Amino acid sequence: MPEEAPTAVRATAADEAHREALEYIEHVTACAGETQRRVLAEILEQNAPAEYLRRIGVSGAAPSADEAFRRLAPLTTYEDILPDVMRIANGDTSPILSGKPTYEFLTSSGTSGGERKMMPAIAEEMDRRSQLYGLLMPVMSQAVPGLDKGKAMYLYFVKAESRTPGGLPARPVLTSYYKSRHFLERPHDPYTVHTSPDEAILCVDAYQSMYAQLLCGLVHRADVLRVGAVFASGFLRAIHFLEKHWRRLCRDIRAGVLDAEITDPAIRAAVGRVLRADPALADAIEDACARSSWQGVIRRVWPSTKYIDVIVTGAMAQYIPTMEYYGGGLPLACTMYASSECYFGLNLNPICNPGDVAYTLIPTMCYFEFLPVQPGSSNGGEPDRRDLVGLVDVKLGREYELVVTTYSGLYRYRVGDVLRVAGFKNAAPMFSFVRRKNVALSIDADKTDETELHAAVCRAVQHLDPFGASLVEYTSYADASTIPGHYVLFWELRDGGTTTSTPVPASVYEDCCLAVEEALNTVYRQCRAADRSVGPLEIRVVSSGTFDKLMDYALSRGASINQYKAPRCVRPGPVVELLDGRVEGRYFSPKCPKWSPGNKQWIGGNAKKMDTS
């Protein structure tokens, strides 16, 4: 039929694009060493005007610039470049880190001085990120055929953003992408037809955005072939939202009228284009959701779904059992490895067991180097640039810390990820994610290290002073069994030891919870107060002698009594069970900690909140 021709043409064009993408992956991985040398030369030539390169004695335009760079460039951390970042944020437009103008700052989930790290980005970096996105479906289609015959229910969200004193946007990398022309003006592709309207994705009201995206996902129930979100934690929040609001969503579908609480005009118009009264669909969804157990609910609600696309590596691995419970056996596809600093690579075997996920680094994304991690070491000694290993020189089974040099002006920057070489795609290594350095607790985008946690606890216990109580010992863990997950602190206390000691009221323990939260970094506080992706912090007071029992357990497992010290963070399992068995009281933070967009490190704290309307 004539009207079918455009669809066939589009399918043929998409298939040809997939073939070219797979050929591209073959080429750049086969020529990984040569590609990396070219990438470094391009970065140095592009950034030859940059003050930073001149400062370290590298002439980016010189024929031997790459050799000089490898010889002279030091390893860097965020603290090393922070003065340069602040100059750019405060309006200095000279070429400081990059030869091209800084277009925006991408705010990282990592923090420095309690504030989000801000990664400078040039406009062209969006092209590289979009290129990596363009490789995902060609790879996935090899593992799961027929994805062009339906839709994807992916739940995407933007987050609060601000402007620096110099007027540059400061926002998370995904917010930047969803607001870009690369996303909003994307050409039609039968492999990437989403159920969520752009208007719902771009709504900064998390409730209205979630409601509209789930409603549209339910309306297109019969066409949905895959579901997902960026992180497993975000997808589980959506399932919890559905569990709470499915009756209201079904009411909208039955009547063909959007709930009056959804007031955003753009969302109402977008949902109105697809929402029609459909009592039979409402009945089917009600039947799927009304059962006593929600095990396998994703298969019931979206029966044609082939897999769930979420990140389940790193801190997200703690959600795998819950994802499998709701997924009812659906594969968990972990497709991409990226950060605010740079996008890195993708999983060429996306429908693998979550424990077998390995990312192939794409050699055109940036210049990759690696610091060897000694077996059994947590942080190791002071690293030396002479220890750096190139992308094609890493060894199978060895662990390395990732170091990148980017087009946007990061040079030998230590990302903080520890990776293990799991194999090779041609000459390019495939890495499994081992851990994030110096992270004790993480639920969602938050990352809290032991030093920060200890300082927060020390501040909070001051609330106990009027009652003569003091902290004997403490530990913590990230409880992912709740939705959203939350931090748990186990406290063992000592009272004043006098007959006049006053019992500590529950309200004071709650004040302690809030005091800990107020002292944590801005990413944690945003997750709590704005994103609601982390639940209220909990203190569990344990009985006297509990940490002696914990030491006894460690010694029975082979720990040395001379070297033992109480762990500041524990993982779910026997240790948490031991601690939970001795809990005498549980207390939660009574409200969200204070948070606002911006960065207190900017001059005068004069961050400007962006108009997101």
C-alpha positions in Angstrom: 0.0 0.0 0.0 1.3 3.5 -0.8 1.1 4.8 2.7 3.4 2.0 3.9 6.3 3.1 1.7 7.6 5.8 4.0 7.8 3.4 6.9 9.7 0.9 4.7 12.1 3.6 3.6 12.7 4.7 7.1 13.3 1.1 8.2 15.8 0.6 5.4 17.6 3.8 6.3 17.7 2.8 9.9 19.1 -0.7 9.1 21.8 0.9 6.9 22.7 3.3 9.7 23.0 0.3 12.1 25.3 -1.5 9.7 27.5 1.6 9.4 27.6 2.0 13.2 28.7 -1.6 13.7 31.4 -1.2 11.1 32.5 2.0 12.9 32.9 0.0 16.2 34.9 -2.7 14.4 37.2 -0.1 12.8 38.0 2.0 15.9 38.5 -1.0 18.1 40.7 -2.7 15.6 42.8 0.5 15.2 42.5 1.5 18.9 46.2 2.4 19.3 46.4 4.5 16.1 43.0 6.1 16.9 44.2 7.1 20.4 47.4 8.7 19.0 45.2 10.7 16.6 42.8 11.8 19.3 45.6 13.1 21.6 47.1 15.0 18.7 43.7 16.5 17.9 43.0 17.5 21.5 46.4 19.2 21.8 46.1 21.0 18.5 42.6 22.2 19.3 43.6 23.4 22.7 47.0 24.9 21.8 45.9 28.4 22.9 44.9 27.1 26.4 46.8 28.7 29.2 47.0 25.3 31.0 49.1 23.7 28.3 51.5 26.6 28.2 51.7 26.5 32.0 53.0 22.9 32.0 55.3 23.5 29.1 53.4 21.9 26.2 53.0 23.6 22.9 49.8 22.0 21.5 50.6 23.0 17.9 54.1 21.6 17.8 54.8 18.5 15.8 55.9 16.6 18.9 53.2 17.9 21.2 52.0 14.4 22.1 55.4 13.3 23.2 55.9 16.5 25.3 52.4 15.9 26.8 53.2 12.4 27.8 56.5 13.5 29.3 55.4 16.7 31.1 51.7 16.6 31.9 51.0 15.8 35.6 48.1 13.8 37.0 45.3 16.0 38.0 42.3 16.0 40.3 39.4 18.3 40.6 41.1 20.2 43.4 44.0 20.9 41.0 41.8 22.6 38.4 39.3 24.2 40.8 41.0 27.7 40.5 40.7 27.5 36.7 37.1 26.3 36.9 36.2 29.2 39.2 37.9 31.7 36.9 35.7 30.4 34.0 32.6 30.3 36.2 33.1 33.9 37.3 33.3 35.2 33.7 36.9 34.9 32.5 36.5 34.1 28.7 40.2 33.7 27.9 41.3 30.2 26.8 42.2 28.7 30.2 41.6 25.0 29.8 40.4 24.7 26.2 41.1 26.4 23.0 37.4 26.7 22.4 34.9 28.6 24.5 33.3 26.8 27.4 29.7 26.4 26.5 28.4 25.1 29.9 29.4 23.4 33.1 28.2 19.8 33.7 27.6 19.2 37.4 29.0 15.9 38.6 27.6 13.7 41.3 31.0 13.9 42.9 31.7 16.7 45.3 34.5 18.9 46.4 34.2 20.9 49.6 30.6 19.8 49.8 29.7 21.3 46.5 29.1 19.5 43.1 32.1 19.3 40.9 31.6 21.3 37.7 33.1 20.0 34.5 33.7 22.6 31.7 32.3 21.5 28.4 32.6 22.9 24.9 29.6 22.8 22.4 31.2 20.1 20.2 31.2 17.7 23.1 27.4 17.2 22.6 28.2 15.7 19.2 30.5 13.1 20.7 27.9 12.2 23.3 25.2 11.9 20.6 27.5 9.7 18.6 27.8 7.2 21.5 24.0 7.2 22.0 23.8 6.4 18.3 25.8 3.2 18.8 23.5 1.8 21.4 20.6 0.5 19.3 22.7 -1.1 16.6 24.4 -3.1 19.3 21.2 -3.9 21.1 19.4 -4.9 17.9 21.9 -7.7 17.3 20.9 -9.2 20.7 17.2 -8.4 20.6 15.7 -8.3 17.1 12.4 -6.6 16.2 12.8 -3.5 18.4 11.7 -1.3 15.4 8.2 -2.8 15.7 7.2 -1.1 18.9 8.0 1.6 21.5 10.3 2.2 24.4 8.9 3.3 27.8 12.0 5.1 29.1 11.6 7.4 32.1 13.8 10.5 31.7 13.9 13.5 34.0 15.6 16.9 34.0 17.0 18.4 37.3 17.4 21.9 38.7 20.0 24.0 37.1 21.6 27.4 37.6 23.9 29.9 36.0 27.3 30.8 37.1 28.1 34.4 37.9 29.6 34.6 34.4 26.3 33.5 32.9 27.1 29.9 31.9 24.6 27.1 32.5 25.5 24.7 35.3 23.5 21.5 35.1 23.7 17.7 35.1 24.9 16.1 31.8 21.5 14.4 31.1 19.6 17.6 31.7 21.9 19.2 29.2 21.3 16.5 26.7 17.5 16.4 27.0 17.4 20.2 26.4 19.7 20.0 23.4 18.7 20.1 19.8 20.3 16.7 19.4 17.5 15.3 21.6 14.6 17.6 20.8 15.2 17.8 17.1 16.1 14.1 16.6 15.0 12.6 13.3 12.4 9.8 13.4 14.0 6.4 14.0 11.8 3.3 14.3 14.2 1.9 16.8 14.0 4.8 19.2 10.3 5.7 19.4 9.5 6.6 23.0 6.2 6.7 24.9 7.2 9.7 27.0 6.4 13.1 25.4 9.3 15.6 25.4 7.1 18.0 27.3 6.8 15.5 30.2 10.6 14.8 30.2 11.3 18.6 30.3 8.9 19.3 33.2 10.9 20.2 36.3 8.1 19.1 38.6 9.1 15.5 39.3 5.5 14.4 40.3 3.9 15.8 37.1 6.7 14.4 35.0 6.5 10.9 36.4 2.7 10.8 36.3 2.6 11.9 32.7 5.3 9.5 31.6 3.8 6.5 33.3 0.4 7.4 32.0 1.6 7.6 28.4 3.5 4.3 29.0 0.3 2.7 30.1 -1.7 4.1 27.2 0.9 2.6 24.8 1.0 -0.7 26.8 0.4 -3.0 23.8 3.3 -1.4 21.8 5.9 -1.3 24.6 8.9 -3.6 23.8 11.4 -2.3 26.4 11.3 -0.3 29.6 13.9 1.5 31.5 15.5 4.5 33.1 19.0 5.7 33.5 19.7 4.1 36.9 18.1 1.1 38.6 17.2 3.3 41.6 15.2 5.7 39.3 13.3 2.9 37.7 12.4 1.4 41.1 11.0 4.8 42.2 8.8 4.7 39.1 7.5 1.2 40.1 6.8 2.5 43.6 5.0 5.5 42.1 2.9 3.1 40.0 2.2 1.0 43.1 0.9 4.1 44.8 -1.0 5.7 42.0 -2.2 3.0 39.6 -5.9 3.5 40.5 -5.7 7.1 39.6 -3.9 6.4 36.4 -6.5 3.8 35.5 -9.2 6.3 36.2 -7.7 8.7 33.7 -7.5 5.9 31.0 -11.0 4.8 31.7 -12.5 8.3 31.3 -10.0 9.6 28.8 -9.4 12.7 31.0 -6.1 13.7 32.6 -6.1 14.1 36.4 -6.7 17.7 37.4 -3.6 17.7 39.7 -1.5 17.7 36.5 -1.5 21.5 35.8 1.5 22.0 33.5 0.0 23.3 30.3 2.6 21.7 28.0 2.1 18.3 29.7 -1.7 18.5 29.5 -1.5 19.3 25.8 1.0 16.5 25.1 -0.9 13.9 27.0 -4.2 15.1 25.5 -2.9 14.1 22.1 -2.7 10.4 23.0 -5.2 9.9 25.9 -8.6 8.5 24.9 -11.2 6.7 26.9 -10.4 3.0 26.9 -12.2 1.0 29.6 -10.8 -2.3 28.4 -7.2 -1.1 28.8 -8.0 0.3 32.2 -9.5 -3.1 33.2 -6.3 -4.9 32.0 -4.0 -2.6 33.9 -6.2 -2.9 37.0 -6.0 -6.7 36.8 -2.2 -6.6 36.6 -1.8 -4.2 39.5 -4.5 -5.3 41.9 -2.9 -8.7 42.7 -1.6 -9.1 46.2 2.0 -9.7 45.0 3.9 -7.3 42.7 6.4 -10.0 41.8 6.8 -9.9 38.0 4.5 -6.9 37.7 6.5 -5.4 34.8 5.7 -8.4 32.7 2.0 -8.2 33.6 1.6 -4.5 33.0 3.8 -4.5 29.8 3.4 -8.0 28.5 5.5 -7.5 25.3 8.5 -6.2 27.1 11.8 -7.9 26.1 14.2 -6.3 28.7 14.7 -3.6 31.2 17.3 -1.0 30.3 19.0 0.4 33.5 22.5 0.8 34.9 23.1 -1.9 37.5 26.9 -1.6 37.9 28.7 0.1 40.7 26.4 1.3 43.5 23.4 0.3 41.4 24.3 -3.4 41.9 22.6 -3.3 45.3 19.2 -3.0 43.4 19.6 -6.1 41.3 17.5 -8.4 43.5 14.7 -5.9 43.7 14.8 -5.3 39.9 14.6 -9.1 39.3 11.7 -9.3 41.7 9.6 -6.8 39.8 11.0 -7.9 36.4 9.9 -11.5 36.8 12.9 -12.8 34.8 13.3 -10.0 32.3 16.9 -9.4 31.3 18.6 -6.4 32.9 20.4 -4.6 30.0 23.3 -2.3 31.1 24.3 -0.5 28.0 26.6 2.4 28.5 29.4 3.8 30.6 29.6 7.6 30.9 30.2 10.4 33.4 30.0 14.2 33.5 33.7 14.4 32.6 33.2 12.4 29.4 31.3 9.6 27.8 33.5 6.5 27.6 32.0 3.4 26.1 29.3 0.8 25.8 28.5 -2.8 26.6 28.7 -4.9 23.4 26.9 -7.8 25.1 24.0 -5.9 26.6 21.8 -8.9 27.4 24.4 -10.5 29.7 24.2 -11.4 33.4 24.5 -8.2 35.4 27.6 -9.6 37.1 29.2 -10.1 33.6 28.8 -6.5 32.3 31.9 -5.2 30.6 32.2 -1.9 28.8 34.3 -1.4 25.6 35.9 2.0 25.7 35.4 3.7 22.3 38.8 5.2 21.4 37.4 8.4 19.8 35.7 9.6 22.9 38.8 11.0 24.6 42.4 10.0 25.3 42.5 7.2 27.8 45.2 6.3 30.3 45.3 4.0 33.3 47.0 3.9 36.7 47.6 0.4 37.9 45.9 -0.5 41.2 47.9 -2.7 43.4 46.1 -5.9 44.6 44.6 -5.4 48.1 45.2 -1.7 48.1 42.3 0.8 48.7 44.0 4.0 47.7 47.6 3.0 47.3 50.6 5.4 47.6 51.0 8.7 45.8 50.6 7.9 42.1 53.2 8.8 39.5 52.5 9.8 35.9 55.3 7.4 34.8 53.1 4.5 35.9 50.4 5.4 33.4 49.5 2.7 30.9 47.8 3.4 27.5 44.5 2.0 26.3 46.0 -0.9 24.3 48.7 -1.7 26.9 46.5 -2.8 29.8 46.7 -6.4 30.9 43.8 -8.9 31.2 42.6 -9.3 34.8 44.5 -6.3 36.1 42.7 -3.4 37.9 43.3 0.3 36.9 42.2 3.7 37.8 40.7 5.6 34.8 42.6 8.8 33.7 41.3 10.9 30.8 42.3 13.8 28.6 39.3 15.4 26.9 38.5 17.8 24.1 36.8 20.1 26.7 40.1 20.7 28.6 40.7 18.0 31.2 44.2 16.8 31.2 45.3 13.5 32.7 42.3 13.9 35.0 41.7 11.1 37.5 38.0 10.2 37.2 38.0 8.1 40.3 36.7 4.8 38.8 38.5 1.6 39.4 38.1 -0.8 36.4 39.2 -4.4 35.8 40.2 -5.7 32.3 37.6 -8.4 31.4 38.6 -9.0 27.8 39.2 -7.3 24.5 37.1 -6.2 21.5 39.8 -6.4 18.8 42.6 -4.2 20.2 40.3 -2.3 22.6 39.9 -3.5 26.2 36.6 -4.3 27.8 36.4 -3.3 31.5 34.2 -4.3 34.3 33.4 -1.6 36.8 34.9 -2.5 40.2 34.2 0.5 42.5 34.3 4.2 42.9 37.3 5.4 44.9 36.6 6.8 48.4 32.8 6.2 48.4 31.3 4.7 51.5 27.6 5.3 50.9 25.5 5.7 47.8 21.8 5.3 47.1 21.2 7.2 43.9 23.5 10.0 42.4 24.8 10.7 45.9 28.3 9.7 46.9 29.4 10.1 50.6 32.9 9.2 51.7 34.0 8.2 55.2 35.6 11.6 56.1 32.5 13.5 55.2 30.3 11.0 57.1 32.5 11.2 60.2 32.4 15.0 60.3 28.6 14.9 60.0 28.3 12.4 62.8 30.6 14.4 65.0 28.5 17.5 64.5 25.2 15.6 65.2 26.2 14.0 68.4 26.6 17.4 70.0 22.8 17.3 70.4 23.3 14.5 73.0 25.6 16.6 75.3 22.7 18.1 77.4 21.6 14.6 78.3 25.1 13.3 79.4 25.1 10.8 76.5 28.1 10.2 74.2 28.8 8.1 71.2 30.9 5.0 71.8 31.1 3.8 68.2 29.1 3.9 64.9 28.9 2.4 61.5 26.6 2.8 58.5 25.1 1.2 55.5 23.0 2.1 52.4 19.6 0.4 52.9 18.3 -0.4 49.4 15.4 -2.5 50.7 13.2 0.6 50.9 12.0 2.7 47.9 13.7 5.1 47.9 16.7 3.8 49.7 18.2 5.6 52.6 21.3 5.9 54.8 21.2 4.0 58.1 23.6 4.8 61.0 24.1 2.3 63.9 25.0 4.2 67.1 26.1 2.7 70.3 25.9 5.2 73.1 27.1 5.6 76.7 24.9 7.5 79.2 26.3 9.9 81.8 26.6 7.1 84.3 24.8 9.1 87.0 21.4 8.6 88.6 20.4 12.1 87.4 21.1 11.3 83.7 18.0 12.2 81.6 16.9 9.8 78.9 17.4 11.1 75.4 14.0 12.0 73.9 13.0 10.7 70.5 12.9 14.2 69.2 16.6 14.7 69.9 17.5 11.6 68.0 15.5 12.9 65.1 17.4 16.2 65.4 20.6 14.2 65.2 19.3 12.6 62.0 18.6 16.0 60.4 21.9 17.4 61.7 23.8 14.6 59.8 21.9 15.3 56.7 22.4 19.0 56.9 26.2 18.4 57.1 26.4 16.2 54.1 27.2 17.4 50.6 24.9 19.3 48.2 24.3 16.2 45.9 22.9 14.2 48.9 20.8 17.2 50.0 19.5 17.7 46.4 18.6 13.9 46.2 16.7 14.3 49.5 15.0 17.7 49.1 14.4 18.1 45.4 14.7 14.8 43.6 13.3 12.7 46.5 15.5 9.9 45.3 16.9 9.3 48.8 14.7 8.6 51.8 15.1 10.1 55.3 18.3 9.2 57.1 17.8 6.7 60.0 19.6 6.2 63.2 19.3 2.8 64.9 20.5 2.9 68.5 22.0 -0.5 69.5 22.5 -2.0 72.9 25.7 -1.6 74.9 28.4 -4.0 73.8 27.2 -4.4 70.3 30.5 -3.2 68.7 32.4 -5.7 70.9 30.2 -8.4 69.4 31.0 -7.0 66.0 34.7 -7.2 66.7 34.2 -10.8 68.0 32.6 -11.7 64.7 35.4 -10.1 62.7 38.0 -12.0 64.7 36.2 -15.3 64.2 36.4 -14.6 60.5 40.3 -14.2 60.6 40.7 -10.5 61.4 43.8 -9.5 63.4 43.0 -8.2 66.9 46.0 -5.8 66.6 44.8 -4.2 63.4 41.0 -4.4 63.9 39.0 -1.2 63.9 35.2 -0.8 63.6 34.2 -0.4 59.9 32.6 2.9 59.1 30.5 1.3 56.4 29.1 -2.2 56.1 27.3 -4.1 53.4 24.0 -6.0 53.8 24.5 -9.5 55.2 25.6 -11.1 58.4 27.1 -7.9 59.9 23.9 -5.9 59.3 21.9 -8.8 60.7 24.0 -8.8 63.9 23.6 -5.1 64.3 19.8 -5.2 63.6 19.4 -8.0 66.2 20.6 -5.5 68.9 18.6 -2.4 67.9 16.8 -0.7 70.8 15.4 2.3 69.0 14.9 3.6 65.4 14.6 7.2 64.5 14.2 9.1 61.2 15.0 12.6 60.0 11.8 14.6 60.5 12.2 16.7 57.4 14.3 17.3 54.3 17.7 19.1 54.7 18.1 22.6 53.2 19.2 22.7 49.6 19.2 25.3 46.7 20.7 25.3 43.2 24.0 26.9 42.7 27.4 26.7 44.2 28.7 28.4 47.3 32.2 28.5 45.9 31.1 31.1 43.3 32.0 34.7 44.1 29.8 36.1 46.8 27.6 33.0 46.5 25.7 34.9 43.7 24.5 31.9 41.8 21.6 32.7 39.5 18.8 30.2 39.3 17.8 29.6 35.7 14.3 30.1 34.4 13.1 26.6 33.6 9.6 27.5 32.6 
